[in-house]
Amino acid sequence: MRFLSLNVGMPEIVCLSSPNTTSMATGSSNNCSFKSSMAGINNPDKKNAGSLCKRLPDSASPAAAWLNRTIPNCTISTSNSNNSTKSQLVDKVERKDEDEGVVALEFKKYMAGKATAINEALDKCVRLRYPERIHEAMRYSLLAGGKRVRPILCIAACDLVGGSEESAMPSACAIEMIHTMSLIHDDLPCMDNDDMRRGKPTNHKVFGEDVAVLAGDALLAFAFEHIASATRGIEAERVLRVISELGRAIGSEGLVAGQVVDTCSGGVSDVGLDLLEYIHLHKTAALLEGSVVIGAIIGGGSDEEIEKLRTFARCIGLLFQVIDDILDVTKSSQELGKTAGKDLLADKATYPKLLGLEKSREFAEELNRQAKTQLSGFHASKALPLICLADYIAKREN
């Protein structure tokens, strides 16, 4: 059996540090450890808790460190070959099997199949029942389509470490419920005030603000109930660990932290890369990270495997937001399925604004490259979905 390994000539890499460290800085490829589900940035102003938007030194920022980077050479090689053959990571990832045949992952078919299974599971677990109004609102946003990236990441990570789709599906559905909750609440007039989501009127435009708030609350509560009641064949200790991981990813030191700092930074003119990345590592990346880590926990991954996948997920989580910022200024509302150019009109800090469009694209490529380095050592064919998902996030058009 042949396995893929990633050979990375990387004298210095961006280190996304743990909560036990105080900054995000460059580190050597031999010494940098990745242990956290959260960015290692403390409260920007501990002495003045109300001043959440105080600027931190740009040296704390992964993007700032990357600007002074040594560009790595990232290649794939077959680990059992005396003469290692090298090729770039491409959209259609291939490997050689024992018979020297080429096995290609049909990624679009994979995504469509997983999304269909997830949609069916969501439809079954959130039924239309009394009181109909709240369940209609929950289902309206939950079943409105979407790429289902987070639950697919959960399932793919579970499969990678030896678990099954069936065992991961309750957690995958719970993650999508929580993601949907965050979108419903984020679209409210008191937050981002959006009228469109996934090409449809936002929840509060259809059901009113009061029901929209309650629909999000109900999805959040049911997500945890669903993990606890629907997960089968997994020991209780692992299920508790999943619940803890998910709670941390979305709470006051996770998604909510990013959201509140984002809200407080509105109208602040000197937002730097450090604060921008604090927002996105929490508001966007934390739930993506939780999705992958939860899948690995359900699948029975070792601590070492879980931490490698945690780092992979943090990289693609930040990558997701960099691409989001790029699309916001390069695509139309029709193409995005949501209002385009809002950040520009609101004069919010974004990667294109702080780095420029081309540097933002280069940074996205670097994050994608770093994410893939974390998948070395895993079984090649089982790692393909995550490699392709990283590329999918990097090259998405909406």
C-alpha positions in Angstrom: 0.0 0.0 0.0 1.3 3.4 -0.9 0.8 6.5 1.3 1.2 10.1 0.6 3.5 12.3 2.6 3.9 16.0 2.4 7.5 17.2 2.1 7.6 20.8 3.2 10.7 23.0 3.0 9.5 25.4 5.6 12.2 27.2 7.6 9.5 29.3 9.3 5.8 28.7 9.5 3.0 30.7 11.1 2.2 29.2 14.4 -1.4 29.5 15.6 -0.8 29.3 19.3 -2.7 27.7 22.2 -4.6 29.5 25.0 -1.5 28.9 27.1 0.5 31.2 25.0 0.1 34.9 24.6 0.6 35.5 20.9 0.6 34.1 17.4 4.1 34.2 16.1 6.4 32.5 13.6 8.1 29.4 14.9 10.4 26.8 13.5 8.8 23.8 11.8 10.4 21.5 14.4 9.3 23.3 17.5 5.9 24.8 16.9 3.1 23.0 18.6 -0.6 23.4 17.9 -2.8 22.6 20.9 -5.7 24.9 20.9 -9.3 25.2 19.8 -9.0 29.0 20.1 -6.6 31.7 19.1 -4.0 32.4 21.7 -4.8 36.1 21.9 -5.9 37.4 25.2 -8.4 40.2 25.8 -7.0 43.1 23.8 -7.4 45.3 26.8 -7.5 43.4 30.1 -7.3 46.6 32.2 -10.3 48.1 30.4 -12.8 45.3 29.5 -15.1 47.7 27.8 -12.4 48.6 25.3 -12.5 45.4 23.3 -11.3 47.0 20.1 -8.0 48.3 21.3 -5.3 47.6 18.6 -2.8 44.8 19.4 0.7 44.7 17.9 0.6 43.5 14.4 3.4 41.0 15.3 0.7 38.9 17.0 -1.0 38.3 13.7 -0.5 35.2 11.5 -0.9 37.4 8.4 1.6 39.9 9.7 4.1 37.0 10.3 3.3 35.6 6.8 4.2 38.9 5.2 7.8 38.4 6.4 7.6 34.7 5.5 10.0 32.3 3.8 7.8 30.7 1.2 7.6 26.9 1.6 7.9 24.3 -1.1 5.0 22.0 -0.6 5.0 18.7 -2.6 3.5 15.3 -2.5 5.7 12.2 -2.6 5.1 8.5 -2.4 6.7 7.4 0.9 7.8 3.9 -0.1 9.5 4.9 -3.3 13.4 5.1 -3.4 13.1 7.8 -6.1 10.4 10.0 -4.6 8.2 11.4 -7.3 6.9 14.9 -6.7 3.8 16.7 -7.9 1.8 19.8 -6.9 -1.4 19.4 -4.9 -4.1 20.0 -7.5 -7.9 20.1 -7.6 -8.1 16.5 -8.8 -5.9 14.8 -6.2 -4.5 11.4 -7.3 -2.4 8.6 -5.8 -0.8 5.5 -7.1 -2.1 2.2 -5.8 -0.3 -1.1 -5.6 -1.1 -1.9 -9.2 0.2 1.5 -10.3 -3.3 2.5 -11.3 -4.6 6.0 -10.7 -7.3 6.5 -8.1 -9.0 9.9 -8.3 -11.5 11.2 -5.8 -14.7 12.3 -7.5 -15.1 15.2 -5.3 -18.3 16.7 -6.6 -20.0 13.4 -6.4 -18.6 12.9 -2.8 -19.9 16.3 -1.7 -23.3 15.8 -3.3 -23.7 12.4 -1.7 -22.7 13.6 1.7 -24.9 16.7 1.4 -27.9 14.6 0.4 -27.4 12.3 3.4 -27.0 15.2 5.8 -30.1 16.9 4.4 -32.2 13.8 4.8 -31.0 13.4 8.4 -31.8 17.0 9.2 -35.3 16.7 7.7 -35.9 13.7 9.9 -34.7 15.1 13.2 -36.3 18.6 12.9 -39.9 17.6 12.2 -42.8 20.0 11.6 -44.9 19.7 14.8 -46.7 21.9 17.3 -46.1 24.8 17.7 -45.9 24.8 13.9 -44.7 28.4 13.7 -41.4 27.9 15.5 -40.7 24.6 13.7 -41.5 26.2 10.3 -38.9 28.9 11.1 -36.3 26.4 12.2 -36.8 24.3 9.1 -36.9 27.3 6.8 -33.3 28.2 7.4 -32.0 24.8 8.3 -33.2 23.2 5.0 -32.6 26.2 2.8 -29.6 24.6 1.1 -26.0 25.5 1.6 -22.8 23.7 1.0 -22.9 21.7 4.3 -19.1 22.2 4.6 -19.1 21.9 8.4 -21.0 18.6 8.8 -19.1 17.1 5.8 -15.8 18.0 7.6 -17.1 16.3 10.7 -17.9 13.1 8.7 -14.6 13.2 6.7 -12.5 13.6 9.9 -14.4 10.7 11.6 -13.8 8.5 8.6 -10.1 9.5 8.4 -9.4 8.1 11.9 -11.4 4.9 11.4 -15.0 5.9 12.4 -18.2 5.7 10.5 -20.6 8.1 8.9 -23.5 6.7 10.9 -21.7 7.4 14.2 -20.8 10.9 13.2 -24.1 12.0 11.7 -25.8 13.2 14.9 -22.9 15.4 15.7 -22.7 16.6 12.0 -26.4 17.5 12.1 -25.9 19.3 15.4 -23.1 21.4 14.0 -25.2 22.4 11.0 -28.0 23.4 13.4 -25.7 25.6 15.3 -24.2 27.1 12.1 -27.8 27.9 11.0 -28.5 29.5 14.3 -25.5 31.7 13.9 -26.7 32.8 10.4 -30.2 33.5 11.6 -28.9 35.7 14.5 -26.2 37.3 12.4 -28.7 38.5 9.8 -30.9 40.3 12.4 -31.2 44.1 12.2 -29.3 44.4 15.5 -26.4 42.5 14.1 -25.5 42.6 10.4 -29.0 43.5 9.2 -29.1 41.3 6.1 -32.2 40.7 3.9 -30.9 37.7 1.9 -29.3 34.4 2.8 -28.6 31.5 0.5 -30.6 33.3 -2.2 -33.7 33.6 -0.1 -35.2 36.2 2.3 -33.6 36.0 5.7 -35.5 34.3 8.6 -36.6 37.5 10.3 -37.9 38.9 7.0 -40.3 35.9 6.7 -41.1 35.1 10.3 -40.4 38.4 12.1 -37.5 39.2 14.4 -39.1 37.6 17.5 -39.6 34.2 15.9 -36.2 34.4 14.2 -34.5 34.9 17.6 -36.5 32.0 19.1 -35.8 29.7 16.1 -32.1 30.3 16.5 -32.4 29.6 20.2 -34.3 26.4 19.6 -31.8 25.1 17.1 -29.0 25.8 19.5 -30.7 23.9 22.3 -31.8 21.0 20.2 -28.2 20.5 18.8 -26.9 19.4 22.2 -30.0 17.3 22.9 -29.6 15.6 19.5 -25.9 14.6 20.1 -26.8 13.2 23.6 -29.9 11.3 22.5 -29.1 10.2 18.9 -25.4 9.1 19.1 -25.2 5.3 19.0 -22.3 2.9 19.7 -19.9 5.6 21.1 -18.8 5.4 24.8 -20.3 8.1 27.0 -16.9 9.7 27.8 -16.3 10.5 24.1 -19.9 11.9 23.7 -19.3 14.2 26.7 -16.0 15.3 25.1 -17.8 16.1 21.9 -20.4 18.2 23.8 -17.7 20.0 25.7 -15.8 20.7 22.4 -18.9 22.1 20.7 -19.8 24.3 23.7 -16.4 25.8 23.8 -16.3 26.4 20.0 -19.5 28.5 20.1 -19.4 30.1 23.5 -18.0 33.3 25.0 -14.5 32.3 24.1 -15.4 31.0 20.7 -18.0 32.1 18.1 -19.7 34.5 20.4 -16.3 36.1 21.3 -15.6 36.7 17.6 -19.1 38.1 17.1 -19.0 40.5 20.0 -15.5 41.9 19.2 -16.7 42.3 15.5 -19.7 44.2 16.7 -17.6 46.4 19.0 -15.1 47.1 16.3 -17.7 48.7 14.0 -16.7 52.3 13.2 -13.2 51.8 14.6 -10.7 53.2 12.1 -7.5 51.6 13.3 -8.4 47.9 13.3 -5.3 45.9 12.5 -4.5 42.4 11.3 -4.3 41.2 14.9 -7.8 42.2 15.9 -9.2 41.2 12.5 -7.8 37.7 12.9 -9.0 37.4 16.5 -12.5 38.1 15.1 -12.2 35.5 12.3 -10.4 32.8 14.3 -13.3 32.9 16.7 -16.4 34.0 14.7 -15.7 31.8 11.7 -12.8 29.3 12.3 -13.9 28.1 15.7 -16.9 26.2 14.5 -15.0 24.8 11.5 -12.3 23.6 13.9 -14.9 22.1 16.2 -16.5 20.3 13.2 -13.2 18.5 12.4 -12.2 17.8 16.0 -15.6 16.4 16.9 -15.5 14.1 14.0 -12.0 12.9 15.1 -13.2 12.4 18.6 -16.3 10.4 17.5 -14.0 8.3 15.2 -11.7 7.3 18.1 -8.7 9.3 16.9 -5.6 9.5 19.1 -4.7 12.7 20.9 -1.9 13.3 18.3 -4.2 12.8 15.4 -6.9 15.1 16.9 -4.3 17.9 17.4 -3.0 17.6 13.9 -6.6 17.8 12.6 -7.3 20.7 14.9 -4.5 22.6 13.3 -5.7 21.7 9.8 -9.1 23.0 10.7 -7.9 26.3 12.2 -5.9 26.9 8.9 -8.9 26.2 6.7 -11.2 28.2 9.1 -9.1 31.3 8.6 -8.8 30.5 4.9 -12.6 30.4 4.7 -12.8 33.9 6.0 -10.0 35.3 3.8 -11.9 33.9 0.8 -15.1 35.3 2.1 -13.6 38.8 2.2 -12.2 38.4 -1.3 -15.6 37.3 -2.7 -17.3 40.2 -1.0 -15.5 42.6 -3.2 -15.2 40.5 -6.4 -18.7 38.9 -6.7 -22.2 40.2 -7.1 -25.1 39.6 -4.7 -26.7 37.3 -7.2 -23.5 35.2 -7.4 -23.1 35.1 -3.6 -26.7 34.5 -2.7 -26.3 37.3 -0.1 -25.7 41.0 -0.1 -22.3 41.8 -1.6 -20.0 44.7 -0.8 -21.5 45.3 2.7 -18.2 45.3 4.4 -16.8 47.8 1.9 -19.8 50.1 2.4 -19.6 49.9 6.2 -15.8 50.5 6.0 -15.1 47.3 8.0 -11.7 45.9 8.2 -11.2 43.0 5.8 -8.1 41.2 4.4 -8.4 43.0 1.0 -8.6 46.3 2.8 -5.5 45.6 5.0 -3.4 43.5 2.7 -4.7 44.3 -0.8 -6.5 41.8 -3.0 -3.4 40.1 -4.4 -1.7 39.7 -1.0 -5.0 38.3 0.3 -5.0 35.7 -2.4 -1.4 34.8 -1.6 -2.2 34.5 2.1 -5.1 32.2 1.3 -2.8 30.0 -0.8 -0.4 29.8 2.2 -3.1 28.9 4.6 -4.3 26.1 2.3 -0.7 24.8 2.0 -0.2 24.8 5.7 -3.5 23.0 6.3 -2.4 20.2 4.0 0.9 19.7 5.8 -1.1 18.5 8.8 -2.5 15.5 6.8 0.9 13.9 6.3 1.0 10.5 8.0 -2.7 9.7 7.5 -3.9 7.1 5.1 -3.7 8.6 1.7 -7.1 7.7 0.3 -8.9 8.6 3.5 -7.2 12.0 3.6 -8.3 12.9 0.1 -11.7 14.3 1.1 -10.1 16.7 3.6 -7.4 17.7 1.0 -10.1 18.4 -1.5 -12.3 20.2 1.0 -9.4 22.5 1.7 -9.0 23.2 -2.0 -12.8 23.6 -2.3 -12.8 26.3 0.4 -9.8 28.0 -1.2 -11.5 28.0 -4.7 -15.1 28.5 -3.9 -17.1 31.1 -5.8 -19.9 31.8 -3.3 
